[in-house]
Amino acid sequence: MSSRQSAQRNPREIFIEIVKWALVIWLLWPLGGMGQSPVSVLRIVTGIALFVIFGGKVLYDVIILDYMKQKRESRKKDLITLLGIVLVSAMMVGLFMIFTTILIVMLMQQAQNS
């Protein structure tokens, strides 16, 4: 692949990333006015799930691919990097679960009040 071909793909890749994150923002936008009007739980959960997936991909692209290019020889650095990735992934899933639970409880309270 020539440098000209890779240069032609860069604007397209950037556009796709912008569209993906714009979709996530659009799906999560109702969270701003959650107390004022009913919120679609499916839309919010889909937005959170896509946020976790796209965030994980960005994490992979930034950490794993860069790491593989450097080819570090130290097993300690390998272990620390692996533990860091596992920790960040676990935190993302945990936050997703906590946020979803809070959202469901708030929606149940909202339904009981009306």
C-alpha positions in Angstrom: 0.0 0.0 0.0 1.4 3.3 -1.0 1.4 6.4 1.2 -1.0 8.0 -1.2 -3.6 5.2 -0.6 -3.2 5.5 3.2 -3.6 9.3 3.0 -6.8 8.8 1.1 -8.2 6.6 3.8 -7.5 8.9 6.7 -10.3 11.4 6.0 -12.7 8.5 5.6 -11.6 6.9 8.9 -11.9 10.2 10.7 -15.4 10.7 9.3 -16.5 7.2 10.4 -15.1 7.9 13.9 -17.0 11.2 14.1 -20.2 9.5 12.9 -19.8 6.7 15.5 -19.3 9.1 18.4 -22.1 11.4 17.2 -24.4 8.4 17.2 -23.4 7.6 20.8 -24.0 11.3 21.8 -27.4 11.3 20.1 -28.4 8.1 21.9 -27.3 9.4 25.3 -28.7 12.9 24.8 -32.0 12.3 26.6 -30.1 11.8 29.8 -29.7 15.5 30.1 -33.5 16.0 30.6 -34.2 12.7 32.3 -36.2 14.2 35.1 -38.4 16.4 32.9 -39.7 13.9 30.3 -39.9 10.1 29.9 -36.7 8.5 28.6 -36.4 5.5 26.3 -34.5 2.9 28.3 -33.6 0.9 25.2 -32.1 4.0 23.6 -30.0 4.8 26.7 -28.8 1.3 27.2 -27.9 1.0 23.5 -25.9 4.3 23.8 -24.1 3.1 26.9 -23.3 -0.3 25.3 -21.9 1.5 22.1 -19.9 3.8 24.3 -18.3 0.8 26.1 -17.6 -0.9 22.8 -16.2 2.1 21.0 -14.2 3.1 24.1 -12.8 -0.4 24.3 -11.8 -0.2 20.6 -10.1 3.2 21.2 -8.3 1.7 24.2 -7.2 -1.3 22.1 -6.0 0.9 19.3 -4.0 3.3 21.5 -2.5 0.8 24.0 -2.4 -2.6 22.3 -1.4 -1.7 18.8 1.2 0.8 20.0 2.5 -1.7 22.4 2.8 -4.4 19.7 4.7 -2.0 17.5 7.3 -1.4 20.2 7.8 -5.1 21.0 9.0 -4.7 24.6 11.0 -7.6 26.0 10.3 -7.2 29.7 7.7 -9.7 31.1 7.0 -7.3 34.0 6.0 -4.6 31.6 3.8 -7.1 29.8 2.1 -8.1 33.0 1.6 -4.5 34.1 0.1 -3.6 30.8 -2.2 -6.6 30.8 -3.4 -5.9 34.3 -4.0 -2.3 33.4 -6.1 -3.2 30.4 -8.1 -5.7 32.5 -8.6 -3.2 35.2 -9.8 -0.5 32.8 -12.1 -2.9 31.1 -13.6 -4.1 34.4 -14.1 -0.5 35.5 -15.9 0.3 32.2 -18.2 -2.7 32.6 -18.8 -2.0 36.3 -19.7 1.7 35.6 -22.0 0.5 32.8 -23.8 -1.8 35.2 -24.0 0.8 38.0 -25.3 3.4 35.7 -27.9 1.1 34.1 -29.1 0.1 37.6 -29.4 3.7 38.7 -31.3 4.5 35.5 -33.8 1.7 36.0 -34.4 2.7 39.6 -35.0 6.3 38.6 -37.4 5.2 35.8 -39.3 3.0 38.3 -39.6 5.9 40.7 -40.7 8.2 37.9 -43.4 5.7 36.9 -44.6 5.4 40.5 -44.9 9.2 40.9 -47.0 9.6 37.8 
